[in-house]
Amino acid sequence: MKRIAIDMDDVMADTTLKIIQYINERIESDYTYEGLMNAQDHEKKAFYESYISNNDFLWEPGFFEDIQVKPNAVEVILSLQEKYEVFIVSAATEFPNSMKEKLNWMAKHFPFIGWQHTVFCGHKHMILADYLIDDHEKNLKTFTGTPLLFTAPHNLHIHDYERMNTWLDVKARLLG
């Protein structure tokens, strides 16, 4: 059975939506997800600079526990389990509070994926799978299987990987 490794933040979870909300509250701005998806480079750079200067909330307890699930993620991942061995792979160790919160999030939204198929790590270069669905190039470029880039505002400039814009794209690609 082929194996799929799936990232959590900005792949399964709509983490950028929550980040935008926190940044808007902290600097009294009005960024939107759609706006960042269509923004010019200088606008994205301005948001990124605001994010870097104000992202301490990522280390605060509770941030990762109530993030929205990406549309169709639950249904597609459930279907993927019929054909593939599915592992959830997150670089959660960067944010120590996130590990328990991400386990709670998984239990709430993806109860059909047990702890035995959840991997928290720093770097993902040691992950062995046939496919990796991730939003960060740093994880895809060291992956030895087939990398699939999940679209997010921070990766629109990347064109070296097969892109998955939605979970319905993943379904079409991996389930036909």
C-alpha positions, 0 to 999 in steps of 0.5 A: 500500500502506498503511503501519503504524508500530509502536513497540517498547517495551511494544508489540513488547517486554515492556519493563515486565516487565524494568523491574519485575524491575529495580525489584524487585531495587533496592528489594526489592519484589514488584511484578508486571505483573498487579498493576500492571494491576489496581492502585489509583491509589495503588499505581501512583503508588508504583511510578512513584515507585520507577521514577523514583528508580531507573531509571538502568538504562535508560542501562546497556549491555545493558538493551534487548538481551534483553527478551521479545517480546510474545505473538503479535507475531512472527506478527502482524507477519509477517502484516501485512507481506503487506498493509501496509508495516511500519515499526518506530519507536522513540524510541531516541535517548533511550537511546543504548546502546539503538540497537545493542541494539534493532537486535540485538533486531530481528535476533534476533526479527524478522529479516524486518524490515530496517534499511530499515524501522527508524526511531530518532527522538526525537519521533514527530510527523514519522512519516507512516503510516496507522496508529501502534501505540504505548503512549504518548499523547504519540506518538498525539496528534500522529499524523496517521493512525489511532492505536492505543493498545497497552495497558500498565500506564501507559496504562490511564487513557487512553480517547481512542484505540482500544485494542489489548490484545494482538497478536491484537486488532491482527490482528483490527483490521488483518487482519480 
